[in-house]
Amino acid sequence: MDSRAGRPGAPGDEPLGDGVVAVVLTHRRPHLATQVVRRLVAEEGIAPGQVILVINGEGGLQDPELEAAVRVVRLPTNTGPAGGFRAGLLEAASGPEVRWAYLCEDDVGLFNLPGPRLRRVLDDVAAWPSPSRVGAVVAYGRNLTARGTSLPHVPVEDKGLEPVDLAAWGATLVSTEVVRGGVLPDAALFFGYEDFDFFLALRSAGFQLLVDRQSARASAAAQTSLEGMGAALRASRPTYAEEPWRAYYVARNFFPLARRYGNWRWLAWHLLYSVRRVQLARSTSVLTATVAGLLDGARGRLGCNPRFVRRVGEWATGTAS
């Protein structure tokens, strides 16, 4: 195991208290997940026992000693990020002393987030005018349009927090009061817009969704274009363009999202955009996935469709360094 992995924090830092846990969700990405957990322990001041590793069906860590030191929740099947983060949040909130859960996707280490980050964000929350109503602080947010689409949110300033409409998971600090208030990811969505649905539900429940300006600006290049995203991912894992199965859930899950938070215009624009995606599809796989998603979305079918799931999580690597 990396010699840093057992150290509670960076030199000169006190470890974070029992009020914060990290939830790392992984599926078929042991190398990337190991890097994320090591960084949490070595840089963020999270003790191994405060890391909840949610293994979504298959995977784990490449470092057996490190995996034995963290709290492992192994789900029997792949429940997608919706089911995985739901299980992680419930585990985090089961400890009455836990105030915050830091949700991390297993590939978030590829997005150039400035660290250490947690202590700075917690200080920013404490200085916020209404800290008790802060439901989550995201690393990169998005702005919702009248059509139900969203655009990347890039703050002008580089310090502090500001409100945002919704976000992808990435690395998100979530208040356990949100969980105790009954707001959880909808496991039926499995994958695709499940993060948007959670954050919109959080806001509907009266909590505030904020973005960490410094992280948003640092990761802007990777978050504001498919080219930037591809550049961040391609050396370590398949890019979005190399995962045509995603198109199924993009087409399908916008239907429940629009029904819950939008209006008929959202669905009209979604259908128009989907027709355009079909016309521009570069492969039969994307076309098939999109059409199947539209049909299942219109019929109200949710959950995992075994035809459209991840086959390759990351490129083959040696022992995590």
C-alpha positions as CSV (number, residue, x, y, z in Angstrom):
1,M,0.0,0.0,0.0
2,D,1.2,3.6,-0.7
3,S,2.9,4.9,2.4
4,R,0.6,7.9,2.3
5,A,-2.6,5.8,2.5
6,G,-2.6,5.4,6.2
7,R,-1.8,9.0,7.0
8,P,-4.9,11.0,8.1
9,G,-3.9,14.2,6.3
10,A,-1.3,16.3,4.6
11,P,1.7,17.5,6.6
12,G,0.6,20.1,9.1
13,D,-3.1,19.5,8.7
14,E,-5.4,18.1,11.3
15,P,-7.7,15.2,10.0
16,L,-11.3,16.1,9.3
17,G,-13.6,15.2,12.2
18,D,-16.2,12.4,12.3
19,G,-18.8,14.7,10.9
20,V,-17.5,14.1,7.3
21,V,-17.3,10.8,5.4
22,A,-16.4,10.2,1.7
23,V,-18.5,7.9,-0.5
24,V,-16.6,6.6,-3.5
25,L,-18.7,4.8,-6.1
26,T,-17.0,2.3,-8.4
27,H,-17.9,-0.1,-11.1
28,R,-15.2,-2.0,-13.1
29,R,-12.5,0.7,-12.4
30,P,-10.2,-0.6,-9.7
31,H,-7.2,1.5,-10.8
32,L,-9.1,4.8,-11.0
33,A,-11.0,4.1,-7.7
34,T,-7.7,3.3,-5.9
35,Q,-6.3,6.7,-7.0
36,V,-9.4,8.5,-5.7
37,V,-9.3,6.8,-2.3
38,R,-5.6,7.4,-1.9
39,R,-6.0,11.1,-2.7
40,L,-8.9,11.4,-0.2
41,V,-6.7,10.0,2.5
42,A,-3.4,11.6,1.7
43,E,-4.7,15.1,0.7
44,E,-8.2,15.7,2.0
45,G,-7.7,14.5,5.6
46,I,-10.2,11.7,5.4
47,A,-9.2,8.7,7.6
48,P,-9.6,5.3,5.8
49,G,-12.4,4.4,8.2
50,Q,-14.3,7.4,7.0
51,V,-14.2,6.3,3.4
52,I,-17.3,4.3,2.3
53,L,-16.4,2.4,-0.9
54,V,-19.6,1.4,-2.8
55,I,-18.8,-1.4,-5.2
56,N,-21.5,-1.5,-7.8
57,G,-21.6,-5.2,-8.7
58,E,-18.0,-5.6,-10.0
59,G,-14.8,-4.0,-9.0
60,G,-13.1,-2.7,-5.9
61,L,-9.6,-1.4,-5.3
62,Q,-6.3,-2.6,-6.7
63,D,-4.8,-2.3,-3.3
64,P,-6.2,-5.1,-1.0
65,E,-4.7,-3.5,2.1
66,L,-6.3,-0.2,1.4
67,E,-9.6,-1.8,0.6
68,A,-9.5,-3.7,3.9
69,A,-9.0,-0.4,5.7
70,V,-12.1,1.4,4.3
71,R,-15.8,0.6,4.8
72,V,-17.0,-1.5,1.9
73,V,-20.6,-1.7,0.7
74,R,-20.7,-4.3,-2.0
75,L,-23.9,-4.3,-4.0
76,P,-24.8,-7.7,-5.6
77,T,-25.5,-6.2,-9.0
78,N,-24.7,-3.0,-10.9
79,T,-27.4,-0.5,-9.8
80,G,-25.9,2.4,-11.7
81,P,-24.9,5.7,-10.1
82,A,-28.5,6.2,-9.0
83,G,-28.6,3.0,-6.9
84,G,-24.9,3.2,-5.9
85,F,-25.0,6.7,-4.5
86,R,-28.4,6.0,-2.9
87,A,-26.8,3.1,-1.0
88,G,-23.8,5.3,-0.1
89,L,-25.8,8.2,1.2
90,L,-28.0,5.9,3.3
91,E,-24.8,4.3,4.8
92,A,-23.4,7.8,5.5
93,A,-26.5,9.1,7.1
94,S,-26.8,6.0,9.3
95,G,-24.2,7.6,11.6
96,P,-25.9,10.3,13.6
97,E,-22.7,12.2,14.0
98,V,-22.2,12.5,10.2
99,R,-23.1,15.9,8.8
100,W,-21.6,15.7,5.3
101,A,-21.0,13.0,2.7
102,Y,-18.5,13.7,0.0
103,L,-19.7,11.8,-3.0
104,C,-16.9,10.9,-5.5
105,E,-17.2,9.1,-8.8
106,D,-14.3,6.7,-9.4
107,D,-13.0,8.8,-12.4
108,V,-13.2,12.2,-10.8
109,G,-9.4,12.3,-10.3
110,L,-9.1,12.9,-14.1
111,F,-10.8,16.3,-13.9
112,N,-8.1,18.6,-12.5
113,L,-10.0,19.6,-9.3
114,P,-7.7,21.7,-7.1
115,G,-6.9,20.0,-3.8
116,P,-7.0,19.8,-0.9
117,R,-10.6,20.9,-1.4
118,L,-12.8,19.6,1.4
119,R,-11.7,21.9,4.2
120,R,-11.9,25.0,2.0
121,V,-15.4,24.1,0.9
122,L,-16.6,23.4,4.4
123,D,-15.2,26.8,5.5
124,D,-17.1,28.4,2.6
125,V,-20.3,26.7,3.7
126,A,-19.8,28.0,7.2
127,A,-19.5,31.5,5.9
128,W,-22.6,31.2,3.6
129,P,-25.5,33.4,4.8
130,S,-27.8,30.4,5.4
131,P,-25.5,27.4,6.0
132,S,-28.2,25.2,7.5
133,R,-30.1,25.3,4.1
134,V,-27.1,24.3,2.0
135,G,-28.0,20.9,0.6
136,A,-25.0,20.3,-1.6
137,V,-21.9,21.9,-3.0
138,V,-20.8,20.7,-6.4
139,A,-17.5,20.9,-8.3
140,Y,-19.0,21.9,-11.6
141,G,-22.6,23.1,-12.2
142,R,-25.0,23.7,-15.1
143,N,-27.6,26.3,-15.9
144,L,-31.1,25.1,-16.8
145,T,-32.8,26.6,-19.9
146,A,-36.5,27.0,-20.7
147,R,-36.2,24.1,-23.1
148,G,-35.1,21.8,-20.3
149,T,-31.5,21.7,-21.7
150,S,-28.6,22.9,-19.7
151,L,-25.4,24.8,-20.2
152,P,-22.1,24.6,-18.3
153,H,-21.9,27.2,-15.5
154,V,-18.4,28.9,-15.4
155,P,-18.2,31.4,-12.5
156,V,-16.5,34.7,-13.1
157,E,-14.9,34.8,-9.7
158,D,-12.6,32.1,-8.5
159,K,-13.3,32.1,-4.7
160,G,-16.3,31.2,-2.6
161,L,-19.6,29.6,-3.6
162,E,-22.6,30.6,-5.7
163,P,-26.0,29.1,-6.6
164,V,-26.4,26.8,-9.6
165,D,-29.4,25.0,-11.1
166,L,-28.1,21.5,-11.4
167,A,-25.0,19.4,-11.8
168,A,-23.3,16.1,-12.6
169,W,-22.1,14.1,-9.6
170,G,-18.3,14.5,-10.0
171,A,-17.2,15.3,-6.4
172,T,-20.1,16.6,-4.5
173,L,-20.5,17.5,-0.8
174,V,-24.0,16.5,0.3
175,S,-25.6,17.4,3.6
176,T,-27.0,14.3,5.4
177,E,-30.0,16.5,6.3
178,V,-31.0,16.1,2.7
179,V,-31.1,12.3,3.2
180,R,-32.9,12.5,6.5
181,G,-35.4,14.8,4.7
182,G,-36.2,12.0,2.3
183,V,-34.3,13.2,-0.7
184,L,-32.3,10.4,-2.4
185,P,-31.3,9.4,-5.9
186,D,-34.0,7.5,-7.7
187,A,-32.7,4.0,-8.2
188,A,-35.2,3.4,-11.0
189,L,-33.4,5.9,-13.2
190,F,-30.2,3.7,-13.0
191,F,-28.0,5.9,-15.2
192,G,-28.5,9.2,-17.1
193,Y,-30.0,12.4,-15.7
194,E,-30.2,10.7,-12.3
195,D,-27.9,13.4,-11.0
196,F,-30.0,16.2,-12.4
197,D,-33.1,14.5,-10.9
198,F,-31.5,14.3,-7.5
199,F,-30.4,18.0,-7.5
200,L,-33.7,19.2,-8.7
201,A,-35.4,17.2,-6.0
202,L,-33.0,18.7,-3.4
203,R,-33.9,22.2,-4.5
204,S,-37.6,21.4,-4.6
205,A,-37.3,20.3,-0.9
206,G,-36.0,23.8,0.0
207,F,-32.3,23.1,0.1
208,Q,-29.7,25.2,-1.7
209,L,-27.4,23.9,-4.4
210,L,-24.1,25.7,-4.6
211,V,-21.1,25.4,-6.8
212,D,-17.5,25.7,-5.7
213,R,-16.1,28.5,-7.9
214,Q,-12.5,27.5,-7.7
215,S,-13.2,23.9,-8.7
216,A,-15.6,24.9,-11.5
217,R,-13.1,27.3,-13.0
218,A,-10.2,24.8,-12.7
219,S,-12.2,22.0,-14.5
220,A,-13.9,24.3,-17.1
221,A,-11.9,23.0,-20.0
222,A,-13.0,19.4,-19.4
223,Q,-16.6,20.3,-18.6
224,T,-17.6,22.8,-21.3
225,S,-17.0,20.7,-24.4
226,L,-17.0,17.1,-25.6
227,E,-13.4,17.7,-26.9
228,G,-12.3,18.8,-23.5
229,M,-14.0,15.8,-21.8
230,G,-12.4,13.4,-24.3
231,A,-9.0,14.8,-23.6
232,A,-9.4,14.4,-19.9
233,L,-10.6,10.8,-20.2
234,R,-9.1,9.0,-23.2
235,A,-5.8,8.0,-21.6
236,S,-7.5,6.2,-18.7
237,R,-10.9,5.0,-19.8
238,P,-13.3,5.0,-22.8
239,T,-14.6,8.4,-23.8
240,Y,-18.3,9.1,-24.0
241,A,-18.1,8.8,-27.8
242,E,-16.7,5.2,-27.3
243,E,-19.7,4.3,-25.1
244,P,-22.7,4.2,-27.4
245,W,-24.8,2.5,-24.7
246,R,-25.1,5.9,-22.9
247,A,-27.4,7.2,-25.7
248,Y,-30.2,4.8,-24.5
249,Y,-30.4,6.4,-21.1
250,V,-30.0,10.0,-22.4
251,A,-33.0,9.4,-24.7
252,R,-35.1,7.4,-22.1
253,N,-34.5,9.2,-18.8
254,F,-35.3,12.7,-20.0
255,F,-39.0,11.6,-20.1
256,P,-39.4,11.2,-16.3
257,L,-37.2,14.3,-15.7
258,A,-39.5,16.4,-17.9
259,R,-42.6,15.0,-16.3
260,R,-41.4,15.7,-12.8
261,Y,-39.8,19.2,-13.3
262,G,-40.7,20.5,-16.7
263,N,-43.5,20.8,-19.1
264,W,-44.6,19.7,-22.6
265,R,-42.0,22.0,-24.2
266,W,-39.2,20.1,-22.5
267,L,-40.5,16.9,-24.2
268,A,-41.1,18.6,-27.5
269,W,-37.5,19.9,-27.6
270,H,-36.2,16.5,-26.4
271,L,-37.9,14.8,-29.3
272,L,-36.5,17.3,-31.8
273,Y,-33.0,16.9,-30.4
274,S,-33.3,13.1,-30.4
275,V,-34.4,13.1,-34.1
276,R,-31.3,15.2,-34.8
277,R,-29.1,12.8,-32.9
278,V,-30.5,9.9,-34.9
279,Q,-29.7,11.8,-38.1
280,L,-26.2,12.5,-37.0
281,A,-25.5,9.1,-35.4
282,R,-22.0,7.9,-36.5
283,S,-22.8,4.2,-35.7
284,T,-25.6,1.8,-35.8
285,S,-25.1,1.3,-32.0
286,V,-25.9,4.9,-31.2
287,L,-28.9,4.9,-33.5
288,T,-30.2,1.7,-32.0
289,A,-29.7,2.9,-28.4
290,T,-31.3,6.2,-29.1
291,V,-34.4,4.8,-30.7
292,A,-34.8,2.1,-28.0
293,G,-34.4,4.8,-25.3
294,L,-37.1,7.0,-26.9
295,L,-39.5,4.0,-27.1
296,D,-38.9,2.9,-23.5
297,G,-39.1,6.5,-22.2
298,A,-42.5,7.1,-23.9
299,R,-43.7,3.8,-22.3
300,G,-42.4,4.7,-18.9
301,R,-40.0,1.8,-18.7
302,L,-37.1,2.4,-16.2
303,G,-34.4,0.5,-14.4
304,C,-31.3,-1.2,-15.9
305,N,-31.6,-2.4,-19.5
306,P,-29.0,-5.2,-19.8
307,R,-28.6,-4.4,-23.5
308,F,-27.1,-1.1,-22.6
309,V,-24.5,-1.3,-19.8
310,R,-20.8,-0.6,-19.4
311,R,-18.5,-3.3,-20.8
312,V,-15.1,-1.7,-20.2
313,G,-14.5,0.5,-17.2
314,E,-10.9,1.5,-17.7
315,W,-8.0,0.6,-19.8
316,A,-5.8,-2.3,-18.5
317,T,-3.2,-1.0,-16.0
318,G,-0.7,-2.4,-13.6
319,T,-0.7,-1.8,-9.9
320,A,-2.1,1.6,-8.9
321,S,0.7,4.0,-8.1
